[in-house]
Each structure stands twice: as C-alpha cells, then as structure tokens.
Amino acid sequence: MIGNMSSFAPVEPVVAETDPIYREVQYYRELPPFTLLTVVGTLFGWFLIVWAVVLGRPLGALTVPPLLALALGLPLGVLLPLAYSRLRMVTEVYPDRVMINNGMSGRLSFPLAEVTAVDVRDEDIHGDYNVRNVASERVTRTAYTVGANAGIQLTLPDGRQFLIGSKQPQPFAAAVLAAWRAARPMPSGEIVA
C-alpha cells in the first residue's frame, strides 16, 4: 500500500445546483436552413459511401480511395444527423443568474446581481441586434436566439446589451424579473418591465 490512508481529506458531498425557476428549449431543427443543410449533407455522405466504397465507382474523373470516402461519408451521413437532432439552445433562469447553453457557442451565464436593466422585447428583434449563434465576440448588442422574435434584453454595467430570445416571452420575462428583483433589490422606479 502506498501512502497513509489517514492523511486523505474526507470527500465533500457534491452540492446539487438548485432547480431552475424557468427553462426553455429551442431546437435548431426548427430553422429551415439547418434542416436543408443537414438533409443535403446526409444524402451526400451516404451517396459517397455507396458510390465510392460499395460500388467502387469514381466521382467523375476523380477516383476516391475507399478510406477517404469513408472518412468523409461517415461524418456527413451519421454524425451530422446526430448533431442535428441534439443541437438546441437551452435557457434557464435560476434565483441568481440566467444561463444559456447555446449548443454551438457554449454556455453563458449572466449573474443577475450585475444586470443593471431588464427589458421585455416583444417586437421583432432581428433588425437592431447582432445575432450570434456561432461565435463569442464581444460587441455591444448581441442576441442569442434560435427562432424567436421576442425575448428579454439584459443590460450590463459596461453598457453591453444581450437579448435572449424566447418563444414564450411573458413567462420568461416574469421569471427573470422576479429573480432579478430578488437578487438586486431596487426602488420600483428603476425596474423596467
């Protein structure tokens, strides 16, 4: 036996995160361009496997080695539809923060104690926001949405504004405003609803 077992610290129990107050899932498969690209990519992947590997035929004047056809065809024919079925944006409101897991660009967290303003945006938001589904650039106005035309606008102390799209903006707004008021008590005149 190596080392002394009594010198190890006891294992601390894992503290479970509280359940979200609000949770919404927006699937990328609801967007026609993603669906079209996935169908075309999947069909091309399987065509490449059948044509070049099973039938052994060239692609025009190009003879594709079977390993290359498999290396290109399997990710397109199998992994692309799997990724397509799982890609989604999950928005969760906790008592102290709003979390976005945007399937493509990672996880974002907005601590509600740092948010200076919360605005409900019911009108079409696509004209005045830099929609970011794929990227993490720092710009002053960024929208995280999949197929929604409304949502909640969060303003941070440095002036940056983030719009989180929602297909159900009223329940989302109620959850964010309730959590924000509890996390950052202010006079009612400063709360924008």
C-alpha positions as CSV (number, residue, x, y, z in Angstrom):
1,M,0.0,0.0,0.0
2,I,1.3,3.4,-0.9
3,G,0.9,6.4,1.4
4,N,-1.1,6.7,4.6
5,M,-4.9,6.4,4.2
6,S,-5.5,8.6,7.2
7,S,-3.8,11.6,5.5
8,F,-6.5,11.9,2.9
9,A,-9.2,14.5,3.5
10,P,-12.8,13.3,3.6
11,V,-14.7,13.7,0.4
12,E,-17.0,16.7,0.5
13,P,-20.6,15.9,-0.7
14,V,-21.4,17.4,-4.0
15,V,-23.8,20.3,-3.6
16,A,-26.6,20.0,-6.1
17,E,-27.5,23.1,-8.1
18,T,-31.0,24.4,-7.4
19,D,-33.6,23.7,-10.0
20,P,-34.3,26.4,-12.5
21,I,-37.2,28.7,-12.0
22,Y,-37.8,28.7,-15.8
23,R,-36.5,26.5,-18.6
24,E,-37.0,26.8,-22.3
25,V,-35.5,24.7,-25.1
26,Q,-35.3,26.0,-28.7
27,Y,-34.2,23.4,-31.2
28,Y,-32.1,24.3,-34.2
29,R,-34.1,21.8,-36.3
30,E,-36.9,24.3,-36.3
31,L,-34.8,26.5,-38.7
32,P,-35.3,25.6,-42.4
33,P,-31.7,26.3,-43.4
34,F,-30.3,23.9,-40.8
35,T,-32.8,21.3,-41.9
36,L,-31.9,21.7,-45.6
37,L,-28.1,21.7,-44.9
38,T,-28.5,18.5,-42.8
39,V,-30.6,16.7,-45.4
40,V,-28.2,17.6,-48.2
41,G,-25.1,16.7,-46.2
42,T,-26.5,13.4,-45.0
43,L,-27.6,12.4,-48.5
44,F,-24.2,13.3,-49.9
45,G,-22.4,11.4,-47.2
46,W,-24.4,8.2,-47.9
47,F,-24.1,8.7,-51.6
48,L,-20.3,9.0,-51.3
49,I,-20.2,5.8,-49.2
50,V,-22.4,3.8,-51.6
51,W,-21.0,5.1,-54.8
52,A,-17.2,5.1,-54.0
53,V,-16.9,2.3,-51.4
54,V,-19.7,-0.2,-52.1
55,L,-19.9,0.2,-55.9
56,G,-16.2,1.2,-56.3
57,R,-17.0,3.9,-58.9
58,P,-15.1,7.1,-59.4
59,L,-16.6,10.6,-58.9
60,G,-16.3,11.8,-62.5
61,A,-12.6,11.9,-63.3
62,L,-11.7,11.6,-59.6
63,T,-11.1,8.2,-58.1
64,V,-11.7,8.4,-54.4
65,P,-9.9,5.9,-52.3
66,P,-12.4,3.9,-50.1
67,L,-10.8,5.1,-46.8
68,L,-11.2,8.7,-47.9
69,A,-14.8,8.1,-48.9
70,L,-15.5,6.6,-45.5
71,A,-13.6,9.4,-43.7
72,L,-15.8,11.9,-45.5
73,G,-19.1,10.0,-45.8
74,L,-19.5,8.6,-42.3
75,P,-19.3,12.0,-40.5
76,L,-21.7,13.5,-43.0
77,G,-24.0,10.5,-43.1
78,V,-24.0,9.6,-39.4
79,L,-22.6,12.4,-37.2
80,L,-24.3,15.3,-39.0
81,P,-27.8,13.9,-38.4
82,L,-26.9,13.0,-34.8
83,A,-25.6,16.5,-34.1
84,Y,-28.7,18.0,-35.9
85,S,-31.1,16.1,-33.6
86,R,-29.3,17.2,-30.5
87,L,-28.4,20.9,-31.3
88,R,-30.5,23.2,-29.2
89,M,-30.4,26.4,-27.1
90,V,-31.4,25.9,-23.5
91,T,-32.3,29.0,-21.5
92,E,-32.6,28.6,-17.7
93,V,-33.4,31.2,-15.0
94,Y,-32.0,30.5,-11.6
95,P,-32.5,32.6,-8.5
96,D,-29.2,34.3,-9.0
97,R,-28.4,34.1,-12.8
98,V,-29.7,33.5,-16.3
99,M,-27.9,30.6,-18.1
100,I,-27.8,30.0,-21.8
101,N,-26.4,26.8,-23.2
102,N,-26.3,27.6,-26.9
103,G,-25.4,24.2,-28.3
104,M,-23.0,25.8,-30.7
105,S,-21.1,28.5,-28.9
106,G,-21.0,27.2,-25.4
107,R,-22.5,28.2,-22.1
108,L,-23.1,31.7,-21.0
109,S,-24.0,32.9,-17.5
110,F,-25.4,36.3,-16.6
111,P,-25.3,37.0,-12.9
112,L,-28.5,38.9,-12.1
113,A,-26.7,41.0,-9.4
114,E,-24.6,42.6,-12.2
115,V,-27.5,43.3,-14.5
116,T,-28.5,47.0,-14.5
117,A,-31.7,46.8,-16.6
118,V,-34.1,44.1,-17.8
119,D,-36.4,45.0,-20.7
120,V,-39.1,42.8,-22.3
121,R,-38.7,43.0,-26.1
122,D,-42.0,42.0,-27.8
123,E,-41.3,43.4,-31.2
124,D,-39.1,41.8,-33.9
125,I,-35.5,41.9,-32.6
126,H,-33.6,40.9,-35.7
127,G,-33.1,44.4,-37.1
128,D,-31.2,46.0,-34.3
129,Y,-29.2,43.1,-32.9
130,N,-26.0,41.3,-33.9
131,V,-27.4,37.7,-33.8
132,R,-24.7,35.3,-32.6
133,N,-25.5,31.7,-33.0
134,V,-21.8,30.8,-33.7
135,A,-19.2,33.0,-32.0
136,S,-18.3,34.6,-28.8
137,E,-17.2,38.1,-30.0
138,R,-17.7,41.0,-27.6
139,V,-19.9,43.5,-29.1
140,T,-22.3,46.0,-27.6
141,R,-25.6,44.3,-28.7
142,T,-25.8,40.6,-29.1
143,A,-28.8,38.4,-29.5
144,Y,-29.0,34.7,-28.5
145,T,-32.0,33.2,-30.2
146,V,-32.9,30.3,-32.5
147,G,-36.3,31.0,-33.9
148,A,-37.9,33.5,-31.6
149,N,-38.8,37.1,-32.5
150,A,-39.1,38.3,-28.9
151,G,-37.3,38.0,-25.6
152,I,-35.6,39.6,-22.7
153,Q,-32.9,42.3,-23.0
154,L,-30.3,42.3,-20.2
155,T,-28.1,45.4,-19.8
156,L,-24.7,45.1,-18.0
157,P,-22.9,47.9,-16.2
158,D,-20.4,48.4,-19.1
159,G,-23.3,49.2,-21.5
160,R,-23.4,45.8,-23.3
161,Q,-26.8,44.5,-24.1
162,F,-27.8,40.9,-24.5
163,L,-31.1,39.8,-25.9
164,I,-32.1,36.2,-25.0
165,G,-34.8,35.1,-27.4
166,S,-37.8,33.2,-26.2
167,K,-40.8,31.7,-27.9
168,Q,-42.8,32.3,-24.7
169,P,-41.6,35.8,-23.7
170,Q,-44.2,36.5,-21.0
171,P,-43.4,33.6,-18.7
172,F,-39.7,34.1,-19.4
173,A,-40.0,37.8,-18.5
174,A,-41.9,37.0,-15.3
175,A,-39.2,34.6,-14.1
176,V,-36.3,36.9,-15.0
177,L,-37.9,39.9,-13.4
178,A,-38.8,38.1,-10.2
179,A,-35.3,36.6,-9.9
180,W,-33.7,40.0,-10.7
181,R,-35.7,41.9,-8.2
182,A,-34.8,39.3,-5.5
183,A,-31.1,39.3,-6.5
184,R,-30.8,43.1,-6.8
185,P,-33.4,45.0,-4.7
186,M,-34.0,48.4,-6.2
187,P,-36.6,51.1,-5.9
188,S,-39.5,50.1,-8.2
189,G,-38.8,53.2,-10.4
190,E,-35.6,51.7,-11.7
191,I,-37.1,48.4,-12.8
192,V,-38.1,48.3,-16.4
193,A,-40.9,45.8,-17.2
